[in-house]
Amino acid sequence: MANKISVSVMCSDLMNLERDIKTLERNGIDWLHIDVMDGHFVPNMTFGPDFPNAMHRVTDMPLDIHLMCEEPEFICSKIDVHAGDIVSTHVELNKDLSQFAAEIHGKGAMFGVVVNPDTPVDSVAPHMAYTDMVTLMLVHPGFSGAKLVEGILDKVAEMRKWLDEHGYAHVLISVDGSVSCERAKLMTEMGANVFVGGTAGVYRKGMTLDESIPQLRAAIAK
């Protein structure tokens, strides 16, 4: 499977988001990444459930919904999840996510778990029976444009090794936070599959989306 770009709409011009979405469609973006924050799990608030629902009305692109919430099941119950979407929530909640995953799979969508920078890779072990993708946070979550955690890129290779050795070679690895073209190329070699594009890789100063996206696409080509 070809590597994928999931563009973070939090970094878009929100007053002209539909325009940006059409540009992303024209450039063959794979997923639209939506950070849903509750102000409790992380110290910020972004989009509520109405936002992804509205996006589904203006685009057929699948949504990559990242729930940074203490009650992800409740929040997600208000979202109209479509077939082809992916819904991810954090292992740091320390809860059984199997029923939640079953509900997501029942909608024809994929289910993922997210790992914060300070959380070890084997924290995903209790969830692997129902997980399609593991997202590694390369920054501390909550805000766009955050600084890359020192030494975090090694965790990509560590996670790929753990998944492969435990029979989960089919599980995708997504990387989120400060994903520049240079880092994306390195993480492709380490085994990452999905690259969340924000201010470092897609919404770059002095560049249009038509200019930046092909550069990121070339960086992650296998």
C-alpha positions in Angstrom: 0.0 0.0 0.0 1.3 3.5 -0.9 2.1 5.8 2.0 -0.6 8.3 2.8 -0.8 12.0 3.7 -3.4 13.1 6.2 -3.6 16.9 6.3 -4.3 18.6 9.6 -7.2 21.0 9.1 -6.4 22.7 12.3 -3.6 24.4 10.4 -5.9 25.5 7.5 -7.4 28.9 7.0 -10.6 28.1 8.8 -12.4 31.1 7.3 -11.7 29.6 3.9 -11.7 25.9 4.7 -13.9 24.7 1.9 -11.5 26.4 -0.5 -8.6 24.6 1.1 -10.4 21.3 1.0 -10.9 21.6 -2.8 -7.2 22.4 -3.2 -6.3 19.3 -1.1 -8.7 17.2 -3.2 -7.1 18.4 -6.4 -3.7 17.4 -5.0 -4.8 13.9 -4.2 -4.7 14.1 -0.4 -5.7 10.8 1.2 -7.3 11.8 4.5 -8.3 15.0 6.3 -7.0 14.9 9.9 -9.3 16.5 12.5 -8.1 17.0 16.1 -11.1 16.9 18.5 -10.0 18.3 21.9 -12.1 18.6 25.0 -10.0 21.0 27.2 -9.5 18.2 29.8 -7.4 15.5 28.2 -5.3 18.2 26.6 -5.3 21.9 27.7 -6.9 23.2 24.5 -10.3 23.0 22.7 -10.7 22.8 19.0 -13.5 21.2 16.9 -16.7 19.8 18.2 -18.7 17.0 16.6 -20.5 19.4 14.2 -17.3 20.2 12.5 -16.5 16.7 11.0 -20.2 16.3 10.2 -20.1 19.6 8.2 -16.9 18.4 6.4 -18.6 15.3 5.3 -21.1 17.4 3.5 -18.5 19.2 1.4 -16.1 16.4 0.6 -15.9 12.7 0.0 -12.4 12.5 1.3 -12.1 10.2 4.4 -11.7 11.8 7.7 -8.8 10.9 10.1 -10.5 11.8 13.5 -8.1 12.1 16.4 -10.0 12.2 19.7 -8.0 13.9 22.5 -10.9 13.5 24.9 -11.5 11.9 28.3 -14.8 10.5 27.0 -14.1 9.6 23.4 -17.1 7.2 23.1 -19.5 10.0 24.1 -17.9 12.6 21.7 -17.8 10.1 18.9 -21.5 9.2 19.3 -22.3 12.7 18.1 -20.1 12.3 14.9 -21.5 10.9 11.7 -18.6 8.4 11.1 -18.5 7.3 7.4 -17.1 4.1 5.9 -13.5 4.7 5.1 -12.9 7.1 8.0 -10.5 6.3 10.8 -11.2 7.1 14.4 -8.3 7.1 16.9 -8.1 7.6 20.7 -5.4 7.5 23.3 -3.9 4.5 25.1 -3.2 6.9 28.0 -6.9 6.6 28.9 -6.1 3.2 30.3 -9.5 1.7 29.4 -10.9 -1.2 27.5 -11.5 0.2 24.0 -12.8 -3.1 22.4 -16.5 -2.1 22.4 -15.7 1.3 21.0 -13.6 -0.2 18.3 -16.4 -2.7 17.4 -18.8 0.3 17.0 -16.4 2.0 14.7 -15.8 -1.1 12.7 -19.5 -1.6 12.4 -19.7 1.7 10.5 -17.1 0.5 8.0 -14.4 2.7 9.4 -11.0 1.9 10.9 -10.0 2.2 14.5 -6.7 3.5 15.8 -4.8 4.1 19.0 -2.6 7.1 19.8 0.6 7.0 21.8 2.0 10.2 23.5 5.8 10.9 23.4 6.4 9.7 27.0 4.4 6.5 26.6 6.2 3.3 25.7 5.5 1.4 22.5 4.3 -1.7 24.3 1.4 0.3 25.8 -0.5 -0.7 22.6 -0.4 -4.4 23.5 -3.9 -4.6 25.1 -5.5 -3.0 22.1 -3.9 -4.8 19.2 -6.7 -7.3 18.5 -8.9 -4.5 17.2 -6.4 -1.8 16.1 -5.8 -0.9 12.4 -3.4 2.0 13.0 -1.1 3.2 15.7 -0.4 7.0 15.8 2.9 8.1 17.3 2.8 11.7 18.6 6.1 13.3 17.9 5.2 16.4 19.9 3.3 16.9 23.1 -0.4 17.1 22.0 -2.7 20.0 22.2 -1.4 22.7 19.9 -0.3 23.1 16.3 3.3 24.0 15.5 4.6 22.3 18.7 8.3 21.5 19.0 9.5 18.1 18.1 10.4 16.0 21.2 14.1 15.3 21.2 15.0 11.8 20.1 11.4 10.9 19.3 12.0 9.7 15.7 13.7 6.6 17.0 10.4 5.5 18.4 9.1 5.0 14.8 11.6 2.2 14.2 11.0 0.9 17.7 7.2 0.7 17.1 7.6 -0.9 13.6 9.9 -3.6 15.1 7.5 -4.3 18.0 4.5 -4.6 15.7 6.3 -6.9 13.2 7.7 -9.1 16.0 4.3 -9.6 17.6 2.4 -10.5 14.5 1.0 -7.0 13.6 3.0 -6.2 10.5 -0.3 -5.2 8.8 -1.0 -2.4 11.3 -0.3 1.1 10.0 2.0 3.6 11.8 0.9 7.2 11.6 3.2 10.0 12.7 1.8 13.3 13.9 3.6 16.5 14.8 6.4 18.5 13.1 6.4 16.2 10.1 8.7 18.0 7.6 9.7 16.6 4.3 13.2 15.7 5.6 11.8 13.9 8.7 9.1 12.2 6.6 11.7 10.7 4.3 13.6 9.3 7.3 10.4 8.0 9.0 9.4 6.3 5.7 12.6 4.3 5.9 11.8 3.5 9.5 8.4 2.0 8.6 5.9 4.8 9.0 2.9 4.7 6.6 0.7 7.7 7.3 2.1 11.3 7.6 0.0 14.0 9.3 0.8 17.2 7.4 0.7 20.5 9.4 2.7 23.6 9.5 6.0 21.8 8.9 5.1 19.7 5.9 2.0 21.2 4.2 1.1 24.7 5.4 4.6 26.0 5.0 5.4 29.7 5.0 6.0 31.2 1.6 4.5 28.1 -0.2 1.2 27.3 -1.7 -0.5 24.0 -1.1 0.0 23.2 -4.7 3.8 23.6 -4.1 4.2 21.9 -0.7 2.1 18.8 -1.2 4.0 17.4 -4.1 7.2 17.8 -2.1 5.8 15.9 0.8 4.4 13.2 -1.5 7.9 12.8 -3.1 9.5 12.5 0.4 7.3 9.6 1.5 7.4 7.7 -1.8 8.4 4.0 -1.3 
